[in-house]
Amino acid sequence: MKTIACIIARTNSTRLPQKVLLEVNGRRVIEHIINRIKEVKNIDEIYIATSTHPDDKILGQIAYQNNIKIHYGSETSVIDRMLEIGEKENAKNLIRITGDNIFTDPQILEMTLTAHKESKAEYSRAEKLPIGTTAEVIDVNALKRCYCSIDPEKSEYLFYYIFDPTKYKTLVMLPKDNSLIKEYASLTVDTPSDMERTKYIFNNIDSKIILYRDIVKLSHDNKIPFYEIDKDTIIKLPDNGSIRYGDFRNLLDKRIHESIHRYY
């Protein structure tokens, strides 16, 4: 009944080259993520799930330096990499953390993992929060079913396929405190502007592990640069599709409504 964390990371980013290797406050982006996941109880192993491309070998060095594991798999199929790790570890649940989510909140993730197990959910995530704050907990058998129903080469957008309460038993964690609800915001690291925002947060919060609540408090007193997302912002979808962020939120709200709810 193992739970394995998979940090999905490569070094081939284009909008912000080698973003997972960029340094913030003395550590590389991916090392901040590793340290956050280490704070979460009841995770049996942490993996960097990367590719066999020669440029990604440096991630093996980082895994070794941080005393976690590495898996080299498909360059294009995230779901293949995850299932290979699941099989290797005989895992029950996999946690998917993307390598640009430097502010993945360990407390929220731990609560999500607990609720996922208690509810016997197949897919669990926290919602109504900024992009880049949460991770996903996925039952391996559900992930195998998902694999059979999608093009694995498009599994960069995995959550779009598996966060589907009509096909899977989905659970969402929602904040009781309305001040924490901030779905039109981003904390991910994907562009130079995102990196500017990230450095601003690190420069203005003195904490070993910056939690989402710390960022909310900062945002009440200061204007965090490049934090807000306009509803007309265009985001990518599979098959070269795109959608306005406001319409995307409406789609997610429908899925949230149809899922099991847990509150924190």
Residue pairs with C-beta under 8 A, 6 or more apart in sequence:
1 92
2 44
2 45
2 89
2 90
2 91
2 92
2 93
3 42
3 43
3 44
3 91
3 92
3 93
3 94
3 95
3 113
3 137
4 43
4 44
4 45
4 46
4 47
4 85
4 86
4 89
4 91
4 93
4 94
4 95
5 37
5 40
5 43
5 45
5 46
5 47
5 94
5 95
5 97
5 135
6 47
6 49
6 71
6 81
6 82
6 85
6 94
6 95
6 96
6 97
7 30
7 33
7 34
7 37
7 46
7 47
7 48
7 49
7 97
7 98
7 99
8 49
8 78
8 81
8 82
8 96
8 97
8 98
8 99
9 20
9 30
9 48
9 49
9 50
9 59
9 98
9 99
10 20
10 50
10 51
10 53
10 55
10 56
10 59
10 75
10 99
11 18
11 20
11 21
11 55
11 56
11 58
11 59
12 53
12 55
12 56
13 19
13 20
13 100
13 190
15 190
15 191
15 192
16 22
16 189
16 190
16 191
16 192
16 194
16 195
19 29
19 99
19 100
19 189
19 190
19 195
20 28
20 29
20 30
20 59
20 99
20 100
21 28
21 29
21 30
21 58
22 28
22 29
22 189
22 195
23 29
24 32
24 102
24 195
24 198
24 199
24 202
25 32
25 199
25 202
27 35
28 62
29 99
29 100
29 102
29 189
30 48
30 59
30 62
30 99
31 62
31 66
32 102
33 97
33 99
33 101
33 102
33 104
34 46
34 62
34 66
34 68
35 66
35 209
36 104
36 105
36 106
36 209
37 43
37 46
37 95
37 97
37 104
37 106
37 109
38 46
39 106
39 107
39 110
39 209
40 106
40 109
40 110
40 113
41 110
42 110
42 113
42 114
43 95
43 113
44 89
44 91
45 68
45 69
45 89
46 68
46 69
47 63
47 68
47 69
47 70
47 71
47 85
48 59
48 60
48 62
48 63
48 68
48 69
48 70
48 71
48 99
49 71
49 73
49 78
49 81
49 82
49 85
50 56
50 59
50 60
50 70
50 71
50 72
50 73
50 81
51 72
51 73
51 74
51 75
51 81
52 72
52 73
52 74
52 75
53 75
56 72
59 70
60 70
60 72
63 69
63 70
64 70
71 81
71 84
71 85
71 88
73 80
73 81
73 84
74 80
74 81
74 152
76 152
76 153
76 156
77 152
77 153
77 155
78 96
78 155
78 156
78 158
79 143
79 146
79 147
79 150
79 152
79 155
79 158
80 147
80 152
80 155
82 94
82 96
82 138
82 143
83 140
83 143
83 144
83 147
85 91
85 94
86 94
86 140
86 143
91 140
92 139
92 140
93 113
93 116
93 117
93 137
93 138
93 139
93 140
94 137
94 138
94 140
94 143
95 109
95 113
95 135
95 136
95 137
95 138
96 135
96 136
96 138
96 158
96 159
97 104
97 135
98 188
100 132
100 188
100 189
100 190
100 194
101 132
101 133
101 134
101 135
101 187
101 188
101 189
102 132
102 187
102 188
102 189
102 198
103 130
103 132
103 133
103 187
103 198
103 201
103 210
103 212
103 215
104 132
104 133
104 134
104 135
105 126
105 133
105 134
105 211
105 212
106 209
106 211
107 211
108 126
108 129
108 133
108 134
108 173
108 212
108 264
109 126
109 134
109 135
111 126
111 173
111 262
111 264
112 124
112 125
112 126
112 134
112 135
112 137
112 171
112 173
113 124
113 137
115 121
115 124
115 171
115 173
115 262
116 124
116 137
116 171
119 169
119 171
119 260
119 262
120 169
121 137
121 139
121 169
121 170
121 171
121 260
122 138
122 139
122 141
122 142
122 168
122 169
122 170
123 136
123 137
123 138
123 139
123 142
123 162
123 163
123 168
123 169
123 170
123 171
124 136
124 137
124 138
124 170
124 171
124 172
124 173
125 134
125 135
125 136
125 137
125 159
125 163
125 171
125 172
125 173
126 133
126 134
126 172
126 173
126 174
127 134
127 172
127 173
127 174
127 183
127 252
127 256
128 174
128 175
128 180
128 181
128 182
128 183
128 256
129 175
129 180
129 181
129 182
129 183
129 212
130 182
130 183
130 185
130 186
130 187
130 212
130 227
131 185
131 186
131 187
131 188
131 229
132 186
132 187
132 188
132 189
133 187
133 212
134 173
136 158
136 159
136 162
136 163
138 162
142 162
142 168
142 169
143 162
145 167
145 168
146 158
146 161
146 162
146 168
149 161
149 167
150 161
154 238
154 239
155 161
157 237
157 238
160 237
160 238
161 238
162 168
163 170
163 252
163 255
164 170
164 255
165 255
165 258
165 259
166 258
169 260
170 255
170 258
170 259
170 260
171 259
171 260
171 261
171 262
172 256
172 259
172 260
172 261
172 262
173 262
173 263
173 264
174 256
174 261
174 262
174 263
174 264
175 181
175 263
175 264
176 263
176 264
179 216
179 220
180 212
180 213
180 216
182 216
182 219
183 249
183 252
184 228
184 229
184 230
184 231
184 245
184 249
185 227
185 228
185 229
186 194
186 197
186 226
186 227
186 229
187 197
187 198
187 201
187 212
187 215
187 227
188 194
189 195
189 198
193 225
193 226
194 226
196 225
196 226
197 224
197 225
197 226
197 227
200 224
200 225
201 210
201 215
201 218
201 224
202 210
204 218
204 222
205 214
205 215
205 218
207 214
215 224
218 224
219 227
229 245
230 245
231 244
231 245
231 246
231 249
232 244
232 245
232 246
233 244
233 245
234 242
234 243
234 244
234 245
235 242
235 243
235 244
235 245
235 248
236 242
237 243
243 251
